[in-house]
Amino acid sequence: MRVNYWSISSSGIALILAIPLFVVVANIFVPAGEVWQHLAETVLRDYVVNSLLLMVGVAIISLTLGVGTAWLVSMTEFPGRRVFEWALLLPMAIPAYIIAYTYTGMLDFAGPVQTTLRELTGWGYGDYWFPEVRSLEGAAIMLALVLYPYIYLLARAAFLSQSLCVLEVSRSLGNGPWRTFFSVGLPLARPAIAAGLSLVLMETLADYGTVQYFGVDTFTTGIFRTWYGLDNAPAAAQLAAILLLFVVVLVTLERYSRRQARYHDSGRGKSSLTRLPLHGWGRLSATLFCLATLLFGFLLPAGQLGLWAIDTYEEMIDQRFATLVFHTLELAVLASLLALITALLLNYARRLQPNRTVRFAVRAAGMGYAIPGTVIAVGVVIPFGWFDNTLDSWMREQFDISTGLLLSGTLAALLFAYLVRFLAVSLHAVESGLERITPSMDEAARAMGERPAAILGRIHIPMLKGSLITALLLVFVDVLKELPATLILRPFNFNTLAVRAYELAADERLADAASAALAIVIAGLIPVILLSRSLSQSREEKK
Amino acid sequence: MSLIHRSILLLLGLGLSAQTAAAPELNLYSARNEALIQPLLERFTEQTGIKVNLVTGKADALLKRLKSEGRNSPADLLLTTDAGRLHRAVEAGVTQPFSSELLDKVVPANYRDPQGHWVGLSVRSRPILYVKGKVEPSELSSYEALSDAKWKGRICIRSSSNIYNQSLIASMIAANGEAETEKWAKGLVANLALPPKGGDRDQIKAAASGQCDIAIANTYYLAGMLNSSESDQVDAASKMAVFWPNQNGRGAHVNISGAAITRSSKNPGAAVKLLEFLVSEASQQWYAEVNGEYPVRAGVAVGDILKGWGEFKADTLNLGQLGELNAEAVMLMDRAGWR
């Protein structure tokens, strides 16, 4: 009976969280008129091809950066490693559209780099070739630069927690560091890397700000063009439903590909692995690789924001600014805690009851990450409005009293949307941690008569500490940056840093937007550094 | 009545009485961003004692919220930055007609809804901007003439996903018909110097730095660049001049920012008061000064930058038409390959 309780409550929660997605998918049955024929004849092909190319590009770049740097800092020794360990997470704190704006400002034809180049050489327009920032390739680079930390983070945690015996064995068998990486380290870390990559790809699909600014027509820009431009909300929702289907296929493929593999570790025999000291070229290139990643992902864009902010902060940091910071942090703290608790509950229920219903429910609850925030927000607005108005009508009939809107336009609605949108992040983080704990522990504990809740509290949570902190802080940073759902759902007179930064940037006042954008980055730095320290400590403790 | 029913009633009664006891307030859903509306709202509160609560966002999303909230929506007003969205709000049935002698008197009829559901608050013009010295004003005449092959590779304009381009095309469909406009759009696309990307300021920068000779952009962006604290923006904008097209015909294309009063508004009287305040001379001057938009009422003094661009004849099309023709315009641009 106890087991049933877990399964029912988790399915119930997952179902509620999936409501916005159902609202989107339900539009499949609404006739959208002749617009589909128009889309198919004109722009649909571009949407699909561009989205696919963008995903491939982001995947290649972010895997190279994320896995490469994670392996270097966790397994080898080279100058700067201790700093890179945490600093490589920093790009995560920069919203994608902000990095897109800053690089455009720097590298565009009219920007300082090319202008200087022309002044030095006397060239004019058309006389020379320069990579175009605002292109599909550019968008892939921008997104990868701020998204690779998801892979870095999960891969590094996996590398650090890998049973060091296995790696020692590989090395003692005469495998060099590269061989060990490709034949042991990488396969063992695969669930974590896959989890990181799927977050990156989902975020890529949901991106609107960057691709829209770069003039790259993707599926997501298509959704908004169909909604805003053609004023055809059903067709837009149908496009979103297709996007969702796409993600389902992606996730299923990934799970199918490793259906047989189980990577548990016994939790024993963790002695400290001596980091492999690098020499000569290897040493230099390791430092340069990490430095370049950090430079392009963080130092340059943050530096540009800093320069802009110096020019404008006096005007931009007014009395309201403190309120903005407070609101932003308030939302991020509440949402990340909520997501953590929900993710833990759902994942553990799935571990206890790996039946189809629970698995499906958990999967559905984690789909929101690939859906543009605006679409999620609409999926929240509609059912909440319906609930409020239905209750109101009923109360009016029964008691001649109006209850008005109880949920719509409240912080609760906004937090719910965050949960729908970002649960995937905490689900993945908790899952990849939980997967590494061998089920034999649960069995042993149960054999000794412990109940599931006690096992969770006394065995899993302590062992999962690292993953739980990761889950908490990832959502925290995501909520700091979140814009579209916040825009639609927030209560009156309630603004966040992201809203402020966006409003000014959308008005093409980049320099004015810099103070708020920089504040997001700084607010994100603290959790990012904490996160990294907790990861390093998890390794130290095991020594 | 059961005990439970009575206690629910009591609880709700407490909550409701607390709400109704408050001073008069207005709730505003605004697609105009905070920086460009809040200062005016504060002045309004100072003058009238009516507090105004604000949520900003994208017009279509705010409209969705308004629709879902239904008759219980707290919003009294919806403020948008284009006429098409106001038209959509009317179509969606979430607005109510209002009448004000003052508004009727000072706001020209084509900037008001014929059924009285919305009113324009500021005028945003979208003329042709050209690089001084590279283009002579005598070479320019109308939007229509920009499809001429002599402009090949010389024009910059942003993506067709942008509402201002959609409105421009809608106004051309209204004037010239769909087939003619589609032909024209294909010609324009063939003349573009760059694939459309970025915003209006980016088009101006591209022209100023030599990538094209002509940019189509809203004038308040040019004003914003001229007033910018960054010297490169000022330099770029200084290289450009404004040409008012179609002066011998229907006039240059304009859009408005405007507002509607919601059907759920509990305080339409106060809402009208706010609208009247927003078209007062002082508010209109503020729009012109702070954001370089044109006043919606005649006879308001504008700053030196706007004065320098001269007076112009604006298209007198009723702007509700822009909303009606918007979807048609987007599909036309899709077919013309205008990204």
Interface residues (C-beta under 8 A of the other chain):
Chain A: H38 T42 V43 T104 D108 F109 A110 P112 T115 G124 Y125 R134 Q212 Y213 F214 G215 D217 T221 F224 R225 W227 Y228 G229 L230 D231 N232 A233 D311 T312 T374 A377 V378 V381 I382 F384 G385 W386 D388 N389 D392 M395 Q398 F399 I401 S402 T403 G404 L405 S408 G409 P484 L487 I488 L489 R490 P491 F492 N493 F494 N495 V499 R500 E503 L504 A506 D507 E508 R509 A511
Chain B: H5 I8 L9 L12 G13 L16 N27 N33 E34 A35 L36 N53 L54 V55 T56 G57 K58 D60 A61 L62 K64 R65 K67 S68 E69 G70 R71 N72 S73 P74 R88 S159 S160 S161 I163 Q166 P195 P196 K197 G198 G199 D200 R201 D202 K205 A206 A208 S209 G210 Q211 Y221 G224 S228 S229 E230 D232 A236 N326 A327 V330 M331 D334 R335 R339
